[in-house]
C-alpha cells in the first residue's frame, strides 16, 4: 500500500517516529474517495 506522510517536513521524518492516520478526500465529488494518509502523532 502506498501512502503519504503529511504535516511534517522531510528533514523531520525519522524511522520509528509515532504517526497517526488521517483521511483526505480525493476525486471530483466531495467524499467520493477517501485516502488514508499519516501525520506525526501529537
Biopython code that builds the backbone (N, CA, C, O; Angstrom):
import numpy as np
from Bio.PDB.StructureBuilder import StructureBuilder

atoms = [
    (1, "UNK", "N", (0.846, -1.172, 0.000)),
    (1, "UNK", "CA", (0.000, 0.000, 0.000)),
    (1, "UNK", "C", (0.888, 1.230, 0.000)),
    (1, "UNK", "O", (1.809, 1.340, 0.810)),
    (2, "UNK", "N", (0.616, 2.136, -0.891)),
    (2, "UNK", "CA", (1.332, 3.413, -0.911)),
    (2, "UNK", "C", (0.549, 4.413, -0.078)),
    (2, "UNK", "O", (-0.681, 4.380, -0.037)),
    (3, "UNK", "N", (1.270, 5.296, 0.579)),
    (3, "UNK", "CA", (0.631, 6.325, 1.391)),
    (3, "UNK", "C", (1.509, 7.562, 1.392)),
    (3, "UNK", "O", (2.487, 7.631, 0.647)),
    (4, "UNK", "N", (1.174, 8.521, 2.207)),
    (4, "UNK", "CA", (1.903, 9.780, 2.274)),
    (4, "UNK", "C", (1.945, 10.246, 3.726)),
    (4, "UNK", "O", (0.981, 10.081, 4.473)),
    (5, "UNK", "N", (3.074, 10.828, 4.109)),
    (5, "UNK", "CA", (3.183, 11.462, 5.425)),
    (5, "UNK", "C", (2.974, 12.952, 5.189)),
    (5, "UNK", "O", (3.668, 13.561, 4.375)),
    (6, "UNK", "N", (2.011, 13.540, 5.907)),
    (6, "UNK", "CA", (1.652, 14.943, 5.727)),
    (6, "UNK", "C", (1.942, 15.721, 7.009)),
    (6, "UNK", "O", (2.162, 15.135, 8.069)),
    (7, "UNK", "N", (1.938, 17.041, 6.895)),
    (7, "UNK", "CA", (2.134, 17.933, 8.046)),
    (7, "UNK", "C", (3.470, 17.694, 8.750)),
    (7, "UNK", "O", (3.571, 17.822, 9.971)),
    (8, "UNK", "N", (4.498, 17.343, 7.961)),
    (8, "UNK", "CA", (5.823, 17.072, 8.521)),
    (8, "UNK", "C", (6.870, 17.389, 7.453)),
    (8, "UNK", "O", (6.784, 16.901, 6.326)),
    (9, "UNK", "N", (7.848, 18.199, 7.811)),
    (9, "UNK", "CA", (8.937, 18.497, 6.885)),
    (9, "UNK", "C", (9.755, 17.236, 6.635)),
    (9, "UNK", "O", (9.915, 16.402, 7.527)),
    (10, "UNK", "N", (10.267, 17.104, 5.423)),
    (10, "UNK", "CA", (11.036, 15.914, 5.049)),
    (10, "UNK", "C", (12.195, 15.659, 6.014)),
    (10, "UNK", "O", (12.443, 14.511, 6.385)),
    (11, "UNK", "N", (12.897, 16.696, 6.418)),
    (11, "UNK", "CA", (14.040, 16.554, 7.311)),
    (11, "UNK", "C", (13.677, 16.129, 8.721)),
    (11, "UNK", "O", (14.543, 15.685, 9.474)),
    (12, "UNK", "N", (12.405, 16.259, 9.091)),
    (12, "UNK", "CA", (11.956, 15.892, 10.437)),
    (12, "UNK", "C", (11.518, 14.433, 10.534)),
    (12, "UNK", "O", (11.294, 13.932, 11.637)),
    (13, "UNK", "N", (11.392, 13.739, 9.396)),
    (13, "UNK", "CA", (10.973, 12.333, 9.415)),
    (13, "UNK", "C", (12.052, 11.458, 10.019)),
    (13, "UNK", "O", (13.236, 11.641, 9.737)),
    (14, "UNK", "N", (11.650, 10.507, 10.849)),
    (14, "UNK", "CA", (12.576, 9.580, 11.496)),
    (14, "UNK", "C", (11.991, 8.174, 11.473)),
    (14, "UNK", "O", (10.781, 7.994, 11.608)),
    (15, "UNK", "N", (12.843, 7.196, 11.303)),
    (15, "UNK", "CA", (12.406, 5.803, 11.399)),
    (15, "UNK", "C", (11.901, 5.566, 12.810)),
    (15, "UNK", "O", (12.578, 5.915, 13.777)),
    (16, "UNK", "N", (10.734, 4.986, 12.939)),
    (16, "UNK", "CA", (10.168, 4.667, 14.239)),
    (16, "UNK", "C", (9.370, 5.788, 14.889)),
    (16, "UNK", "O", (8.840, 5.602, 15.985)),
    (17, "UNK", "N", (9.268, 6.959, 14.239)),
    (17, "UNK", "CA", (8.510, 8.054, 14.855)),
    (17, "UNK", "C", (7.029, 7.710, 14.901)),
    (17, "UNK", "O", (6.522, 6.995, 14.037)),
    (18, "UNK", "N", (6.346, 8.218, 15.906)),
    (18, "UNK", "CA", (4.924, 7.948, 16.073)),
    (18, "UNK", "C", (4.095, 8.696, 15.033)),
    (18, "UNK", "O", (4.251, 9.903, 14.848)),
    (19, "UNK", "N", (3.225, 7.971, 14.366)),
    (19, "UNK", "CA", (2.334, 8.561, 13.377)),
    (19, "UNK", "C", (0.896, 8.180, 13.699)),
    (19, "UNK", "O", (0.643, 7.186, 14.380)),
    (20, "UNK", "N", (-0.046, 8.983, 13.202)),
    (20, "UNK", "CA", (-1.460, 8.647, 13.323)),
    (20, "UNK", "C", (-2.101, 8.794, 11.952)),
    (20, "UNK", "O", (-1.628, 9.557, 11.110)),
    (21, "UNK", "N", (-3.167, 8.063, 11.741)),
    (21, "UNK", "CA", (-3.849, 8.109, 10.453)),
    (21, "UNK", "C", (-4.779, 9.311, 10.384)),
    (21, "UNK", "O", (-5.414, 9.683, 11.370)),
    (22, "UNK", "N", (-4.845, 9.906, 9.210)),
    (22, "UNK", "CA", (-5.789, 10.968, 8.899)),
    (22, "UNK", "C", (-6.380, 10.597, 7.542)),
    (22, "UNK", "O", (-5.817, 9.765, 6.830)),
    (23, "UNK", "N", (-7.489, 11.193, 7.184)),
    (23, "UNK", "CA", (-8.128, 10.850, 5.922)),
    (23, "UNK", "C", (-8.305, 12.099, 5.077)),
    (23, "UNK", "O", (-8.728, 13.145, 5.570)),
    (24, "UNK", "N", (-7.976, 11.978, 3.799)),
    (24, "UNK", "CA", (-8.071, 13.091, 2.855)),
    (24, "UNK", "C", (-9.056, 12.705, 1.759)),
    (24, "UNK", "O", (-8.991, 11.604, 1.212)),
    (25, "UNK", "N", (-9.961, 13.614, 1.446)),
    (25, "UNK", "CA", (-10.903, 13.372, 0.357)),
    (25, "UNK", "C", (-10.189, 13.583, -0.970)),
    (25, "UNK", "O", (-9.389, 14.506, -1.115)),
    (26, "UNK", "N", (-10.482, 12.728, -1.925)),
    (26, "UNK", "CA", (-9.900, 12.819, -3.261)),
    (26, "UNK", "C", (-10.999, 12.562, -4.279)),
    (26, "UNK", "O", (-12.083, 12.101, -3.921)),
    (27, "UNK", "N", (-10.734, 12.850, -5.516)),
    (27, "UNK", "CA", (-11.731, 12.637, -6.556)),
    (27, "UNK", "C", (-12.488, 13.919, -6.839)),
    (27, "UNK", "O", (-12.235, 14.955, -6.225)),
    (28, "UNK", "N", (-13.400, 13.839, -7.757)),
    (28, "UNK", "CA", (-14.126, 15.027, -8.201)),
    (28, "UNK", "C", (-15.241, 15.439, -7.256)),
    (28, "UNK", "O", (-15.472, 16.633, -7.067)),
    (29, "UNK", "N", (-15.939, 14.482, -6.658)),
    (29, "UNK", "CA", (-17.029, 14.815, -5.745)),
    (29, "UNK", "C", (-16.579, 14.700, -4.301)),
    (29, "UNK", "O", (-15.821, 13.790, -3.965)),
    (30, "UNK", "N", (-17.022, 15.591, -3.451)),
    (30, "UNK", "CA", (-16.656, 15.550, -2.030)),
    (30, "UNK", "C", (-17.089, 14.220, -1.432)),
    (30, "UNK", "O", (-18.248, 13.828, -1.569)),
    (31, "UNK", "N", (-16.184, 13.531, -0.781)),
    (31, "UNK", "CA", (-16.487, 12.261, -0.137)),
    (31, "UNK", "C", (-16.535, 11.088, -1.096)),
    (31, "UNK", "O", (-16.848, 9.970, -0.688)),
    (32, "UNK", "N", (-16.228, 11.324, -2.370)),
    (32, "UNK", "CA", (-16.264, 10.258, -3.367)),
    (32, "UNK", "C", (-15.236, 9.178, -3.049)),
    (32, "UNK", "O", (-15.541, 7.986, -3.072)),
    (33, "UNK", "N", (-14.024, 9.610, -2.752)),
    (33, "UNK", "CA", (-12.940, 8.697, -2.401)),
    (33, "UNK", "C", (-12.237, 9.274, -1.187)),
    (33, "UNK", "O", (-11.941, 10.469, -1.152)),
    (34, "UNK", "N", (-11.967, 8.448, -0.200)),
    (34, "UNK", "CA", (-11.242, 8.882, 0.985)),
    (34, "UNK", "C", (-9.936, 8.099, 1.039)),
    (34, "UNK", "O", (-9.938, 6.869, 0.993)),
    (35, "UNK", "N", (-8.820, 8.822, 1.135)),
    (35, "UNK", "CA", (-7.487, 8.222, 1.095)),
    (35, "UNK", "C", (-6.834, 8.348, 2.469)),
    (35, "UNK", "O", (-6.805, 9.440, 3.036)),
    (36, "UNK", "N", (-6.305, 7.238, 3.019)),
    (36, "UNK", "CA", (-5.600, 7.352, 4.297)),
    (36, "UNK", "C", (-4.209, 7.947, 4.093)),
    (36, "UNK", "O", (-3.481, 7.550, 3.182)),
    (37, "UNK", "N", (-3.852, 8.894, 4.942)),
    (37, "UNK", "CA", (-2.506, 9.482, 4.989)),
    (37, "UNK", "C", (-2.074, 9.469, 6.448)),
    (37, "UNK", "O", (-2.891, 9.224, 7.336)),
    (38, "UNK", "N", (-0.824, 9.725, 6.696)),
    (38, "UNK", "CA", (-0.326, 9.706, 8.076)),
    (38, "UNK", "C", (0.317, 11.032, 8.417)),
    (38, "UNK", "O", (0.895, 11.695, 7.556)),
    (39, "UNK", "N", (0.213, 11.420, 9.697)),
    (39, "UNK", "CA", (0.847, 12.641, 10.185)),
    (39, "UNK", "C", (1.481, 12.323, 11.535)),
    (39, "UNK", "O", (1.111, 11.344, 12.184)),
    (40, "UNK", "N", (2.444, 13.157, 11.960)),
    (40, "UNK", "CA", (3.078, 12.914, 13.259)),
    (40, "UNK", "C", (2.043, 12.909, 14.374)),
    (40, "UNK", "O", (1.101, 13.700, 14.374)),
    (41, "UNK", "N", (2.238, 12.003, 15.319)),
    (41, "UNK", "CA", (1.335, 11.929, 16.483)),
    (41, "UNK", "C", (1.578, 13.140, 17.367)),
    (41, "UNK", "O", (2.723, 13.516, 17.617)),
    (42, "UNK", "N", (0.506, 13.743, 17.837)),
    (42, "UNK", "CA", (0.603, 14.950, 18.667)),
    (42, "UNK", "C", (1.066, 14.627, 20.069)),
    (42, "UNK", "O", (1.201, 15.527, 20.898)),
]
sb = StructureBuilder()
sb.init_structure("model")
sb.init_model(0)
sb.init_chain("A")
sb.init_seg("    ")
for serial, (resi, resn, name, xyz) in enumerate(atoms, 1):
    if name == "N":
        sb.init_residue(resn, " ", resi, " ")
    sb.init_atom(name, np.array(xyz, "f"), 0.0, 1.0, " ", f" {name:<3s}", serial, name[0])
structure = sb.get_structure()
